[in-house]
């Protein structure tokens, strides 16, 4: 960049910041190097973080509207974010952008028990909403592993799932209405507070999973479910992962629908044992964690126990404290936190009938490419989270093998009728695979939808679509 170009950019940033100050308190417009670095990335892989020009901590809908009007005026990109738990780079900054943090918009605006819904701001933490509605005998069903730190706005952005998604569905299934600030600062309301409603196009569903590329979600109306009257948790230990995956199909054949059906391989059990002083690996080579709920929890649990015992598992019923501990360990199963060049956790999904075959294929790929593998899965809906990694001292050669394994894992999943992402979103990292799954015609249509909502291309550019 020439000196003249640098001065012009600096002048534009100064003008932008002056305009931002007209609608947001100066204490929440941040430009220090440490803050910019902190807000430059999420937990997804990134080679070289891009630096935003400014971070704005919004506290109201009006402030979000002001930020978007400023961005529209100066044609500056905006990357919205909550607590930054995205695993696909969806909240990575782009150079010179405004990072618009919604984490302070964290009020539960209304709980309507008789209507079984709640209205919240986007910065509300997933687990906090459940604490608020539990006294009414209700729950918010989607529960990603990050539920104690991830926000509802981020869950909406990626259409997050979680442990209970096999029975209760993903975020889109629980969102009734949205308040959204568009690229030019216009505020719109989509959806309804009824469980049914088919008036016009379903813009609510379109915004869910759009990763902040079509608008900024500032209000969310969610449908609540009944808090189960009882739960039963089983830990089924198998000799290996393929055998445990076959157990998933056996449960399905028995026509039992667990609320939670999670699968962890032996390497994951070993990592959890080392981190939390548990003894999972000594009990088997793979763990299938099952929870049934509702008035039929006991009867369903008995059927599952019989089916899995016949499939060769050692099945143990867990009491309240042990069950809670196992579920907490599953939520920590990714282990190492932020991904980087040498370690990448993936998010493919395949039809459940292909779980056994795909698990075997992943193990083959890891061996052939000389990379290490850990594997956990939301087995109830075929969503797998394989983590491939190599040692840092292997340098570029190791990284090339890692990328080859990742590419093959995606191609094989697609060949089995799967998808490149079940719940984490495309973000920035998975863009290279999007055209492997979607046709040129579909990609073109998506670009036209994006242009209709965001003609200047300032909303989270370079994410979600190509």
HELIX and SHEET records of a PDB file:
HELIX    1   1 UNK A    3  UNK A   21  1                                  19    
HELIX    2   2 UNK A   26  UNK A   28  5                                   3    
HELIX    3   3 UNK A   33  UNK A   38  1                                   6    
HELIX    4   4 UNK A   61  UNK A   74  1                                  14    
HELIX    5   5 UNK A  126  UNK A  134  1                                   9    
HELIX    6   6 UNK A  152  UNK A  158  1                                   7    
HELIX    7   7 UNK A  165  UNK A  168  1                                   4    
HELIX    8   8 UNK A  171  UNK A  174  5                                   4    
HELIX    9   9 UNK A  203  UNK A  207  1                                   5    
HELIX   10  10 UNK A  241  UNK A  253  1                                  13    
HELIX   11  11 UNK A  266  UNK A  276  1                                  11    
HELIX   12  12 UNK A  281  UNK A  283  5                                   3    
HELIX   13  13 UNK A  297  UNK A  310  1                                  14    
HELIX   14  14 UNK A  320  UNK A  331  1                                  12    
HELIX   15  15 UNK A  352  UNK A  354  5                                   3    
HELIX   16  16 UNK A  355  UNK A  369  1                                  15    
HELIX   17  17 UNK A  379  UNK A  381  5                                   3    
HELIX   18  18 UNK A  392  UNK A  394  5                                   3    
HELIX   19  19 UNK A  395  UNK A  415  1                                  21    
HELIX   20  20 UNK A  431  UNK A  437  1                                   7    
HELIX   21  21 UNK A  440  UNK A  453  1                                  14    
SHEET    1   A 4 UNK A  29  UNK A  30  0                                        
SHEET    2   A 4 UNK A  54  UNK A  57 -1                                        
SHEET    3   A 4 UNK A  98  UNK A 101  1                                        
SHEET    4   A 4 UNK A  78  UNK A  81  1                                        
SHEET    1   B 5 UNK A 108  UNK A 112  0                                        
SHEET    2   B 5 UNK A 117  UNK A 120 -1                                        
SHEET    3   B 5 UNK A 216  UNK A 223 -1                                        
SHEET    4   B 5 UNK A 175  UNK A 181 -1                                        
SHEET    5   B 5 UNK A 187  UNK A 191 -1                                        
SHEET    1   C 2 UNK A 138  UNK A 139  0                                        
SHEET    2   C 2 UNK A 225  UNK A 226 -1                                        
SHEET    1   D 7 UNK A 314  UNK A 318  0                                        
SHEET    2   D 7 UNK A 231  UNK A 238 -1                                        
SHEET    3   D 7 UNK A 286  UNK A 293 -1                                        
SHEET    4   D 7 UNK A 260  UNK A 265 -1                                        
SHEET    5   D 7 UNK A 372  UNK A 378 -1                                        
SHEET    6   D 7 UNK A 383  UNK A 389 -1                                        
SHEET    7   D 7 UNK A 343  UNK A 345 -1                                        
END                                                                             
